Each structure stands twice: as C-alpha cells, then as structure tokens.
C-alpha cells in the first residue's frame, strides 16, 4: 500500500476518533444478546448511511453488510456486534443499562473499529481510484452456538470474497501492541448437555435403584480422560463440565441428572470425530449400571486458521500503525470463535488487539468488570483499513 493511502486512513480515523469512542460507549450502554441486536444494527446502519454509503441489513435479520467499491477483487473485514448475558459490574458512565446483558468480550470495540475502518476506506478508496472492493461484515450472534458466521456463510455473504480480516480485543496485551500468527489461533468449541435417567429410590438401598449421583461423577471423571486417549495429542480434545445437577435431598436417589460442559479441540480432525466417540463412551459408562441417557451436542465452530499470506498483510499493516517492534506473534487459544467458518470460502487473517491500560487492574474477557483502553479503537480501525487496501493492492498486482 502506498504511503498516501496510509496517511489518508490515519487522518480520517484520527478525526473520527472522538465519535467512534462515543458510539462504542453508546453500544456498551445498550448491549443486545445474540440474534436480538436490532438497536445495534440500526445505529450502525444510520452512521454508514450518513456517510453516503449503502449498507443493508444482513440476511439473518440483524447485523449489517456494506460494500465499498464497484469492481475488481473483494476482501472483507468483520466485526461481531452481540453482547453476553452477564451483569456489568463496572462503575462507569457507559455502564450497561440492560439488566443481565453486558459487552464483556469487546464486541462493541470490534463493531466500532470496523465502522471506523469502513468510513476511512470509503474516502481512501475514492482517492485511490483503482479496482477492488471491500465488504464490511458487522455480524450478529458470535456468542451463540451455532454462531452467526455460519448463517452468513450459508447465505452467500462471502462467496465472492478472497480474504476476510478481523480482530479481537486482547486484555493480556497492553494497548498499542498486537499479535498475529499464521496457522491455528483459536480452538473448536462445542456445548454439551447430558441427561441421565433412573427409577429413583432410597439412598439406603442403592443396589435396588440406579445411583445417578455416582454415575454423574463417573461421567465427569471418565469421559474427558477417555476422549483424550482417543484423539491425536496434536489435536487434543478437552472436555470440562461447568454444571452438575443431581437431586435435592441427602437421602433420595434422584430420577434425573443433568451435566453441562464445554468441549474444545485444538485440531479440526479431533473436533470432527468427537460426536462418534462421545456417543460410544457415554453409553459404555452409563448403560452397564442400568441408567438411560440423552445427549445434546451443540456444535460450535472449528479452529480459526490464519492464512500465511493474510497474516503477513496484517502484520505489515499493524507495523505501520504501531511500529514493527510492537507487533508480535500469538499462541493458539483454547477459546472458540465462529469467524473460522469464513475460512470455508476465503483466506483468514485474525488479529489480537491489545486493549489493556497498564495503569489499571487487568480484567479478563467474559468478566463483568471487563473494559478497554479506548485508544485501541482507532488503532484497530487503522490496522483493518490498512490491511484491506494492502490485500487489494496485492490481489490486483500493484
């Protein structure tokens, strides 16, 4: 990308920075959970239309799609827009006004950074006057299983897209630092619900019933270990149970138990084979002792695998914004991210954006006190916009 385009993007984003912070605070104060992002969609639509662009509501009913440019190869930048069902515990002017819903994963930052990048790109591309298109994808329902990305994929939103770029807030990195690596950078993440059923009875006579508390404990201990032994260590499966519900009294054998867990895999092969192993293993643990069972295995998304070409473009663009010395690598996370589904059609470049203010106590993602250093918004917008133009220049051979 030529220097004038870099300078133009930086100038536009810097001018927009106070407004972008205000929009981020507005979204933070009015969070909406997955598939309910109607107000968020309206706010983003309105700002893009005010810039003379032609955004449209995503085919999923919430979310926004906006195309820049008219011909040539297309790349996309994506920001997720939904919030978590979680109480906001911060004492800030923009604290959530919606009880039990909070932007505790940085999606308000992601959406605003993509908005800022889009507004800057609209001006830079008009001056550039070359071929190439950029699609803004402001995606709903990343926090749901299955997520909004697979719905947009199936609706054809990335059918004509060469590469998709995105960022994620990273509270382990100080603001102004970034991480990008080729290869797998997230893990597959599924949700698991297992129900166990028995006739019930008296705890004094467990031999005459089916002891579901005992069985639930065996499932929690044996199922994760057995899954791990059936998967390639390089693709490791990790099952962790977050909730076990069995009975209500100390002297009553329950008739039903429920176990809720999270299944994660670092490799796609293990993730794809997990359903077969799960059915067979649960049956082998539960059925010999006389219980019946049901399982709801809600498939999430495969790991995000960064394309080497796309990762190199992100690193170069980030180096121009914050300096090469502040751009590092990133390890594969155990967290899941439905951005991976876009990789079925396009090359992926997924960046970790530092948002931690070292003067404040660090708070992790998915915590009610999570917040960001808002200077990260402009940094993210500049990197995404710069990456998009670098990709177009590379694709058309300039």
Steps between C-alpha positions, in 0.01 A plus 500: 500500500635842410580753770227749399232242564650419840510867590146558376360212706682621810375857454137394456505261795667757726231751407229243571655375826282703744185395312608137491555505876154649547343231280685228687373636831147515363518135390652406835217671687236328285627143449293241318550122515530268202228532233346797685737773374228720345600831658869432435421426136303825469783708651757357260269531199427863579867599526597326177207658315598841636832452320320450170550122497237235429503250786235230526369285781669161494290208373482371857270791601756675720850610409618716212665440163651796313700489176761755398621521139330371187734261320808283538593247768329521838628464855297535818548626853276361771393623841259315728231703675322289765543514877507239776230415751703625792468776761712810444684569827692813390435843645532705180266749326444252215417204722240265353143621541365154414472273802698182458655588162851640455766556235758297692681360197583818310247467219409867542866575422503257207189653343624856547845422361344350186270800473797738524698294251209506257456875522873553444508251214210673325711815472831328429353280228335799330842666478671175400276462191616146433311172478418311815213463742470473879202346676426602858343213695351609832398156616235400752504211747867410535430398860229249407542136400484465207613856435396761249801442275376167369161656420668775297726245334197294396328816374790560260642811668861392437453304175684767298749600769872421471595562864333603826679693774393550861635595840427406857557698818787349699519611865829316546671754271560864577325745273715575196631144472361237264541131426463308173620155395439263211330171580245410767434783746178382670348163586176329409236552768176302548237486773391172653192408704460145634191375682505178707177324602418233759208376711605684817488358849641510853870567556499216751431255218706615196520137379126509436515814286743684272727739690505800265731705722758222477446471125528876447831500687627218281402683184677816617819307577510231233357667191765776471784253561370252243444770238854618549636147444309471172633818340834590349693698766564768235123545460416448867139480617426667832162451668426701814169493686373826640178379660380177665142483628387191689213480748382722785524290818778308679297179539333481159647344187403735220309397188687746277844657479624767261859576408602806297844534352725659243688291246807656339741373238822655375480311168219459252545124463432432867208741498337326204539154653375598847127421446571133423724461805257679731201278426700180540676609820192633679317176424790291634506692830128536562317198360676217689362643826144516371449868425365649179636820352458777246759740362474835326830573329483854365772544241684831511770586250835355391829671589589828330797426273680810374623489142875588479441759226217666694695494828799666333278778366353562845847510657623749241197727543525479879869588486418821313249598769681415825857423389643161407648454847149492651367230269557152640379148449205333672453150635200280434223576747264248656219743428260451211411751227245449223709722268655168398198416280598771251811292437283251311489755216781753556845547648500623859702760688408522871680756718522531878477867598644619830238684708651498850588828668800409718392768750188294578440157647483244222159335456447199277245452224153378604529672839246761608775753566664468158578831330745634243740785447297683236806612306498142368196583284695729268794260489272215398324708236829608343639146493186352346473770236869483417486121475204514262677737262822299518304188409333669203831637374651155524206329329502735202880498479583864571 
